[in-house]
């Protein structure tokens, strides 16, 4: 049994040129709460299966990204574009909650 490869889990490989789509607007993240700021120099790591890492590396090479965070930020933006207004509010509340919890742990 062969495992399907690629981001969309298909065995078909297309070598046709496809022009890269331009985003409707650049994802700038959510609006920051002025009272709670993250240090832009703080870093974190995530552990992903090697297959996911290789797919991310392939996506980065295809789209011309130099750093993983660039591709991940765009993927977050694409996912948020698909959400309904209520889901976006849930996302923003969850993000703010996690941010405050992170800052509280960091400042202990």
Secondary structure by P-SEA (a helix, b strand, c coil): cccccccccccccccccccbbbbccccccccccccccccccbbbbbbccaaaaaaaaaaaaaaccccaaaaaaaaaaaaaaaccaaaaaaaaaaaaaaaaaaaaaaac
